[in-house]
């Protein structure tokens, strides 16, 4: 009897060990260039695809989805899509990983009158993009981005550098009809990314909820550094707000428009961010801007422990914080440093705003860098369900 129990226990341990090893070593397709040609190869232990970069990555992705998920791994080097895009639709649990920023570089360039994202995702959940540099070049097109999630929940973009985009750098878009894209773009994470040289916003959360953007560096972008935006009045889900998002610990400098913008969104947290020299493309933009339109309110947002200032000559950043609409109610503003802007520290057109000034505000900016308090540690309890 004891031998039988021991044998059963050993069998269970063996099964558990195999499960742990399988989880630690998911099925992987390695993507490499074939010599100095425009042909690429995606190889796994049991399958190999050869052809254009677009075809081998898309075929490998479909194969992994059929097997329950896995990883597409790009070796060190330059991967050129030409004028093509990765069109990734209706898949779950796929990781697109490179060897690191500026080690793996994926690019395309086109002047086509169409959206030409490097990563064009639709109706796909639990996707990870990590460890690479992305360039999505071409003449300006406001909706042609570097990484575009049209719908899709619980995804992760981390340690990615974006150096060009016809439109935005990264966008999570939850405005379209559920029948088209699933209807939501929620619980996603952007962390430790670098974004520069894009023609639109660095990061946009559009009709997208419960996301986190943390520890990113965004500079010299054409639009806002981070734009938390509602859907338009003509979208499938018209005027849908972006709510309960966390914008934490980012550094944003020389944005063409606002540093951080919340437009008709509720209960968003803006904390421990550094914003410098916004409104580079013309006057009238702010370090942090809260606004509304179409009678869609912007309520109960929290702005705390941030620094937003301008050290240029002449200055361009209008206010450190502009609560620009009377439809923004009950904003909580505490312990920020908004000194040194073109017009003033805070403009408040909202109602029932709670403001607590930061102690020793004048000493919080020294040597051209903001000195931030350490009170707000990242929340460790929140986790996306995407494969990390």
C-alpha positions in Angstrom: 0.0 0.0 0.0 2.8 2.4 0.9 4.7 1.5 -2.3 1.5 2.3 -4.3 1.1 5.6 -2.6 4.8 6.4 -3.1 4.5 5.5 -6.8 1.4 7.7 -7.2 3.2 10.6 -5.5 6.2 10.3 -7.7 4.0 10.2 -10.8 2.2 13.4 -9.7 5.5 15.1 -9.1 6.7 14.1 -12.5 3.6 15.4 -14.1 3.9 18.7 -12.1 7.5 19.0 -13.2 6.6 18.5 -16.9 3.9 21.2 -16.5 6.3 23.6 -14.9 8.9 23.0 -17.6 6.3 23.5 -20.3 5.1 26.7 -18.8 8.7 28.0 -18.5 9.5 26.9 -22.1 6.6 27.7 -24.3 6.6 26.8 -28.0 8.9 29.3 -29.8 9.4 30.2 -33.4 12.8 31.8 -34.0 12.8 34.4 -36.8 16.0 35.0 -38.7 17.0 36.5 -42.0 18.3 34.1 -44.7 21.8 35.5 -45.6 21.7 39.0 -47.0 18.4 38.4 -48.9 14.9 39.6 -48.3 13.9 36.1 -47.4 13.2 35.2 -43.7 12.7 32.0 -41.8 10.6 31.2 -38.8 11.5 27.9 -37.2 10.1 25.9 -34.3 11.1 22.4 -33.2 8.4 20.9 -35.5 7.7 23.4 -38.2 9.5 25.9 -40.5 8.1 28.7 -42.6 10.2 30.5 -45.3 9.3 33.6 -47.3 8.8 37.4 -46.7 9.1 38.7 -43.1 5.3 39.4 -43.1 4.3 35.9 -44.2 6.6 33.9 -41.9 5.6 35.9 -38.8 1.9 35.8 -39.6 2.0 32.1 -40.3 4.0 31.4 -37.2 1.5 33.4 -35.1 -1.5 31.4 -36.5 0.3 28.2 -35.8 1.1 29.2 -32.2 -2.5 30.3 -31.6 -3.7 26.9 -32.8 -1.4 25.3 -30.2 -2.7 27.4 -27.4 -0.1 30.2 -27.5 3.7 30.7 -27.6 6.5 33.0 -28.6 7.7 34.6 -31.9 11.4 35.5 -31.1 13.3 37.9 -33.3 17.1 37.5 -33.3 19.5 40.4 -33.1 19.6 42.5 -36.3 17.5 44.5 -38.6 14.1 43.1 -39.8 12.7 45.0 -42.8 9.0 44.7 -43.7 9.4 47.1 -46.7 5.9 48.7 -47.1 4.1 45.8 -45.4 2.7 45.4 -41.9 2.2 42.5 -39.4 -1.6 42.0 -39.5 -2.4 40.0 -36.3 -6.1 39.1 -35.8 -8.1 36.8 -33.6 -5.2 35.3 -31.7 -4.6 34.9 -28.0 -1.5 34.4 -25.8 1.2 35.3 -28.3 4.5 36.9 -27.3 6.5 38.9 -29.9 10.0 39.3 -28.4 13.4 40.6 -29.5 16.8 40.5 -28.0 16.5 44.1 -26.7 16.1 47.8 -27.6 18.4 48.8 -30.4 19.5 45.2 -30.7 16.4 43.9 -32.6 15.1 46.6 -35.0 11.8 46.1 -37.0 10.9 48.7 -39.5 8.7 49.6 -42.4 8.2 52.7 -44.6 5.3 53.6 -46.9 3.4 56.5 -48.2 0.2 54.4 -48.8 -3.1 56.1 -48.2 -3.9 53.4 -45.6 -3.0 52.5 -42.0 0.4 50.8 -42.1 1.3 49.9 -38.6 4.3 47.6 -37.9 2.1 45.7 -35.5 -1.6 45.9 -36.5 -3.5 43.9 -33.8 -7.2 43.3 -33.9 -9.5 41.3 -31.7 -6.5 39.7 -30.0 -6.0 39.3 -26.2 -3.0 38.6 -23.9 -0.5 39.8 -26.5 3.1 40.8 -25.4 5.5 43.0 -27.5 8.9 43.4 -25.8 12.6 43.9 -26.3 12.9 45.7 -29.6 13.0 49.0 -31.5 10.3 49.8 -34.0 10.3 52.3 -36.8 7.0 52.8 -38.8 8.1 55.5 -41.3 6.3 57.5 -44.0 4.4 60.7 -44.5 2.0 61.8 -41.8 -1.3 59.8 -41.4 -3.0 60.4 -38.1 -4.3 56.8 -37.7 -1.3 54.9 -38.9 0.7 54.0 -35.8 3.7 51.9 -34.8 1.7 49.5 -32.5 -2.1 49.5 -32.8 -4.4 47.4 -30.7 -7.9 47.6 -32.2 -9.7 46.0 -29.3 -8.0 43.5 -27.2 -7.5 43.1 -23.4 -4.8 42.1 -20.9 -1.9 42.9 -23.3 1.6 44.1 -22.5 4.1 46.4 -24.3 7.3 46.7 -22.3 10.9 47.6 -23.0 10.1 48.8 -26.6 11.6 51.8 -28.3 9.6 53.6 -31.0 11.6 56.0 -33.2 9.1 56.7 -36.0 5.4 56.6 -36.7 3.1 58.2 -39.3 0.6 58.6 -36.5 0.8 57.6 -32.8 3.4 55.5 -31.2 1.2 53.0 -29.2 -2.6 53.0 -29.2 -5.2 50.9 -27.4 -8.5 51.5 -29.1 -11.8 50.3 -27.6 -14.2 52.5 -29.5 -15.4 50.1 -32.2 -18.4 47.9 -32.2 -18.0 44.6 -30.3 -18.8 42.7 -33.5 -15.8 44.3 -35.2 -13.0 44.3 -32.5 -14.6 42.9 -29.4 -15.5 46.4 -28.2 -13.0 46.8 -25.4 -9.3 47.6 -24.9 -8.9 47.1 -21.2 -6.4 46.1 -18.5 -3.4 46.6 -20.7 0.1 47.6 -19.5 2.8 49.8 -21.1 6.0 49.9 -19.1 9.7 50.9 -19.6 9.2 52.2 -23.1 10.9 54.9 -25.1 9.0 56.9 -27.7 10.4 59.7 -29.9 10.0 61.1 -33.4 6.3 60.0 -33.9 4.1 62.5 -35.7 1.1 62.1 -33.3 0.7 61.2 -29.6 3.3 59.1 -28.0 0.7 56.8 -26.3 -3.0 57.0 -26.6 -5.7 55.2 -24.6 -8.9 55.6 -26.6 -12.2 54.5 -25.1 -10.0 52.2 -23.0 -10.2 51.4 -19.3 -8.2 50.1 -16.4 -4.8 50.4 -18.1 -1.4 51.3 -16.7 1.3 53.4 -18.4 4.4 53.4 -16.2 8.1 54.4 -16.3 8.1 55.4 -20.0 10.3 58.2 -21.5 8.5 60.2 -24.2 10.1 63.1 -26.0 9.9 65.1 -29.2 6.6 63.7 -30.3 4.2 65.7 -32.5 1.1 65.3 -30.4 0.5 64.8 -26.7 3.0 62.7 -24.8 0.2 60.6 -23.2 -3.4 61.1 -24.4 -6.3 59.5 -22.4 -9.2 60.2 -24.8 -12.8 59.4 -25.3 -14.3 58.1 -28.6 -15.7 60.6 -31.0 -19.4 61.4 -31.4 -19.4 59.4 -34.7 -17.6 56.3 -33.4 -19.5 52.9 -33.1 -19.5 53.3 -29.3 -20.0 57.1 -29.5 -18.4 59.3 -26.8 -17.2 56.2 -24.8 -14.9 57.4 -22.0 -11.5 56.2 -20.9 -11.7 55.6 -17.2 -9.7 54.3 -14.2 -6.4 54.4 -16.0 -3.1 54.9 -14.1 -0.4 57.1 -15.6 2.6 56.7 -13.2 6.2 57.7 -13.1 6.7 58.7 -16.8 9.1 61.4 -18.1 7.7 63.5 -20.9 9.6 66.4 -22.6 9.1 68.6 -25.6 5.7 67.2 -26.7 4.1 69.1 -29.6 0.8 69.4 -27.7 0.1 68.6 -24.0 2.4 66.6 -21.9 -0.4 64.5 -20.4 -4.1 64.9 -21.5 -7.2 63.5 -19.9 -10.2 64.2 -22.2 -13.7 63.3 -20.9 -12.4 60.5 -18.7 -13.2 59.7 -15.1 -11.3 58.4 -12.0 -7.9 58.4 -13.8 -4.7 58.7 -11.7 -1.8 60.9 -12.8 1.0 60.4 -10.3 4.8 60.9 -10.1 5.2 62.1 -13.7 7.8 64.6 -14.9 6.6 66.9 -17.7 8.8 69.5 -19.3 8.5 72.0 -22.1 5.2 70.9 -23.7 3.4 72.9 -26.5 6.4 72.9 -28.7 4.3 73.1 -31.9 2.4 76.2 -30.9 1.0 78.1 -27.9 -1.9 77.1 -25.8 -1.0 73.6 -24.6 -0.2 72.5 -21.0 1.9 70.2 -19.0 -1.2 68.3 -17.7 -4.6 69.1 -19.3 -8.0 67.9 -18.1 -10.8 68.8 -20.5 -14.2 67.6 -21.9 -16.4 67.8 -25.0 -19.9 66.7 -26.2 -21.2 67.1 -22.6 -19.2 64.1 -21.5 -17.8 64.8 -18.0 -14.3 64.4 -16.6 -14.9 63.6 -13.0 -12.9 62.4 -9.9 -9.5 62.4 -11.5 -6.4 62.5 -9.2 -3.3 64.6 -10.0 -0.6 64.1 -7.4 3.2 64.1 -6.9 3.8 65.4 -10.4 6.3 68.0 -11.7 5.3 70.1 -14.8 7.4 73.1 -15.7 9.2 74.9 -18.6 12.8 75.8 -18.6 13.0 77.0 -22.2 13.6 80.6 -23.4 11.1 81.5 -24.6 8.7 79.3 -22.6 5.9 77.4 -24.4 4.1 75.3 -21.8 1.1 77.4 -20.7 0.1 75.9 -17.3 1.5 73.1 -15.2 -2.1 71.9 -14.8 -5.1 73.2 -16.7 -8.5 72.0 -15.6 -10.0 73.5 -18.7 -13.7 72.6 -18.5 -16.5 73.2 -16.0 -17.5 69.7 -16.7 -14.5 68.4 -14.8 -15.8 67.9 -11.2 -14.1 66.9 -8.0 -10.5 66.8 -9.3 -8.0 66.0 -6.5 -4.8 68.0 -6.8 -2.1 67.5 -4.2 1.6 67.7 -3.6 2.6 68.8 -7.2 5.2 71.2 -8.4 3.8 73.4 -11.2 6.1 76.4 -10.9 7.9 78.0 -13.8 5.3 77.8 -16.7 4.6 80.4 -19.3 1.3 81.7 -17.8 0.9 80.1 -14.4 0.9 77.0 -12.2 -2.7 76.0 -12.2 -5.8 77.1 -14.0 -9.1 75.7 -12.7 -12.3 76.1 -14.6 -13.7 72.9 -12.9 -15.9 72.6 -9.8 -15.3 71.2 -6.4 -11.6 70.8 -7.0 -9.5 69.9 -4.0 -6.0 71.4 -4.1 -3.2 70.9 -1.6 0.0 72.8 -2.4 3.3 71.0 -2.2 5.6 72.1 0.6 8.8 73.9 -0.5 7.6 73.9 -4.1 10.3 76.3 -5.3 13.0 73.9 -4.3 11.5 70.9 -6.0 13.0 71.8 -9.4 16.8 71.9 -9.5 19.4 71.4 -12.2 16.8 71.1 -14.9 15.3 67.9 -13.4 12.3 67.5 -11.1 12.8 66.2 -7.6 9.9 63.8 -7.0 8.8 62.4 -3.6 9.1 58.7 -3.0 5.7 58.3 -1.3 3.9 56.7 -4.3 5.4 53.3 -4.9 4.1 51.3 -7.9 1.1 49.3 -7.1 2.2 45.7 -7.1 -1.2 44.1 -6.7 -2.3 44.9 -10.3 -1.2 42.4 -12.8 -2.2 41.9 -16.5 -2.9 38.3 -17.4 -0.7 38.4 -20.6 2.3 36.2 -20.8 5.3 38.1 -19.5 
